[in-house]
């Protein structure tokens, strides 16, 4: 039998040892081009006056960041983003947990209801649903027609600084299906013996929920909190399509302002600085959430 050349054997050995790397190489290339490179360049551009259609780029240091902190419009956008996130995240978590708790019981047609309740999460982030939402809440929309049926007066939902933010928050809460499914899976994992023991001790349904169910699913609550918080701070579609940031900037989320600066006024350096501030805020809130979990999140293998 003829011996294989040394180079061929070396290549085959190298391939056997590192072939897993070759399988993920397309993903690595895509990540480096479409994720890592823009990530690094946005940091660089945040310290420059880079514009898409103006020649020349100058290093301006912290001027973009200082401009954000000294401009009322930008500060207001960050405040609105915080209001949006801190309104939608608790409401969405509470509502999705409530629905999941109900659907965890053995009810008639329960599988059909689970499917129906999950549908908004599939459709809710689309442009079409945002357009429909806009038509529902506009002056002659479905909501105002319903109000007038009972003798009420029209409410300018989208033109009022008091109601506009509530409208886009409501759309976010309506997309509760994904969190609901995760909560439902967690509820299925709660041992029935604990409910039976609590029932023998005289605990009602509400006492069982807060004393048995909630403590055992706190890891899932924590997971949903982190994911929903990150998504809420990056929301764009609803504010852009339904209200376009109005009225008077009451629904101008920071993501919308990043888009306006980057692709309307072409101030890419300033937009990059805003994006990095948003990134720092999300990271900070995530770190704070992880630091707080030792006080309220229960893990089954926890020795405390």
N, C-alpha and C positions, 0 to 999 in steps of 0.2 A: 504494500500500500504506500502510495506516494505521500511524503510529508508535506504539510501545508507550509507556504512561506511564512517567515517570522512576522512580516508586516500584516498579513491576513489574520494570523492568530491574535496578534496584539489588538487589531481593530475589533475582532469578534469579542475578545475579553472586555475591551473598553465599552462596547455596545451592551453587553450583558450587565455590566456594572452600572452603567448610567442610562439605560434605555428609558427608565421612568422619567428622567429629565427631558428626553426627546419627546415624550408624549405630551408634556406640559409646556414645551417650548413655544408653540403658537400662542398660548395664553400669556406667557411671560413677555413675548414680543409685543402683543397687544396691550398688556398692562404698562410696559415701559413707554410705548408711543402715546397711548391715549389717556393714561392716568398719571404715571410718575413724572413724565416730562412736562405736561401742563401744570402739575402740582408745583414743581420746582420753579418753572418760568413765571407762574403767577406770583410767587413770593418775590422773585427778582423784579417783576414789573411793578409791584406795589411800592417800590422805592424809586420809581422813575415816573416821568410824565408821558409815558408811552401812549400813542394814539394809533388807531388802526389806519387812518388815512392821512396822517401828517408825518413828513419825513423827519428823521432825527429823534433820538431818545436821550434825555438827560437824566442823570442821577439827581434826585431831589431829596434824598434821605427820608425823614419822617414827615415831610410836608403833607403827603396824602392822608396820613393818619391824623395829623393835627387838624387838617381841614375837616375831617369827619367830626371830630369832637368840638369844633368851633362853628359848625353849621347847624342851625335849628332843624332844618328839613331832615338831615341825616340822623340827628339825635331822636327826633320824633319817630322816624321809621324803626329804629331799634326799640323804642318804647312800645310801638304798636305790635312789633313782632313778639315781644315778651308777653304782652296782653293776649295776643292770639294763642301763643303756645300754652300759657298758664290757664287759659279758659278751656281750650279744646282737649288737652291731654287728660286732666282729671275727669271731665265730663265723658269723654270717650271711654276711658277705662271703667268708670262706674257703670255706664250704660251697657257696655259690652259684657261686663261681669254679671250684671243683673239679668240680661237676656240669656247668657250661658247657664246661669243657675236655674232659670225656669226650664230651659230646654234639656237640662240634665235629668229631669223627672220623666218617668215613663208616661208620656202623653200620646194621645191619638194623633196621627199624622206628624209626629215630631220630626221625622227625617225630612219631610217636605218643608216644614218651617225652618229647619236649619239651613236648607238650601236657599230659601227665599231671603233669609236674613244675611246670608253671605254674599248675595248678588251685588249689593251696593259697594262692597270693597273691590269688586272686579270692575265695575263701571264708574265708580265715584271719582277717580282721578282723571278721567278722560275729558277732553275738550267739549265733547257733545253734551255730557251731563252738566258741565258748568254753564253751557249756553241755555240748557233747559232750566236750570236753577235760576238763571237771570230772568227768564221769561216768567217763571212762577212768582217771583217777588217784585216784578216791575209794577208800574202804576196801575195798569189794567190786567195784571196777572191773576193767576188762580187764587192766591191768598187774599188779595183785595176783593175779588169777586165773592169769595166765601164770607168775608167780613161784611160786605154790603148786603148779603142775603139776610143778615140778622140786624140790619139797620145801622150798622157802624159806618164810619167814614174811612175813606182810603188812607192808607199809611204809606208815606214815601220811604219805603225800606232802603232803597239803593241810593237815595239822594239825601238821606239824613245821617249826620255824624253819630247819632245815637243808635241807629239800627244797622248800618251798613256792615260794621265789623261782626255783629251778631249773625248776619246772613251768611257770611263766608265761614264763620265758626260752626254754624249749624250744618253746613255741607260737610265739614270735616268730621263732625261727630256722627253724621249719617253713615259714614264709611267705617262702621264699627265691626264689620264681619270678620276680618282677619284676626283682630284681637279676641273676638268672641270664640272663634274656633280654637285658638290656643288656650283660652280659659276653659273651654269645654273639655279639652283633652286633660287639663290639670284636674278638673273636678272629677273626671272618671277615675283618676288615680287615688282619690281620697278613700281610705279603707272604710267600708260600711260598718265595721265593728265599732268604730269610734262614734258614729251616729247612734248606733243602738245603745252604747253605753251612756251617751249624753241623754238619750230619750229616757232611759231607766232612771237617771238622776233628776228627771223632771224638766229638762231643757226643751224649750219650744223650738220651732223652726228658725226664728231670728237669732236666738241664743246659740243654736247649733252653727248657724252661718258665721257669726262673728267669733265664736270660741273654738270652733273646730275647722270649718272650711277655710276661712281667711288665713289663719296662721299657717296651714299646710300648703297653701298655694302662693305664699308670699314670694318664693323664687320666680314664679311665672308672672306675678304682678310686677316684680322688679324688672324682668325682661321686657315686658310690654311697656313699662314706663320709659326705659331707655330708648327703645326703638321708636315709640310714638313721639318722644321728646325730640329726637333727631329729625324725624320726618316733619314735625310741626314747624321747626325753625327753618326748614328748607322749602316750605310751601310756596308755590308760585302760581299755579293755574287759576285757582279760584279768585285771587285778588286781581290778576291780570285780565281775566275774561269777564268776570261779573261786574266789578266796580272800576277797573283800571286804576286802582289806588285811591280813588276818590270816595266820598267828597272831602275836599280840603285835607287830603292826605290821611284821612282817618283809617284807611285800609291799605296804606302803602307799606307793605312788608319789605324787609331789607333785601330779600331776593329780587323783588320787583325793582327796587332802586339799583341793585347791581346790574340788572338787565338794561335799565334805562341809561345808566352811565356807560356801559360797555358797548351797546349796539344802537344807541340813539344819538348820544353826544360824543361817542367814540373815545371817552376818557378811560381807556383800559387800565391805566395805572391806578386811578382812583377806584375803579370797580374791583381791581385785584386786592386793594387794601381793605375794602368793605368785605370781600369774600373771606379774607384771612381773619378779620375781626369776628365774623360770624363763626368761622371754624374754631377760633379760640374760645368763644362763648360756649359753643356746643361741647368742646372738650372739657371746659371747666365744669359745666353742669354735669357731665358724665362722671368726671372724677369725684365731684361732691356726692353724686348719687351712689357711687360705689363705696365711698367712705361712710355713708349713712346706713348702708345695708346691715352692718353689724348690730344696729340698734332695733331693726324691725323685720329683717328677713330671716326666716327659720329654715335651716337645712337639716335633713334627717340625720346626717352624720356629724352634726355640730355637737361638740362636747361641752358647750357652755351650759 
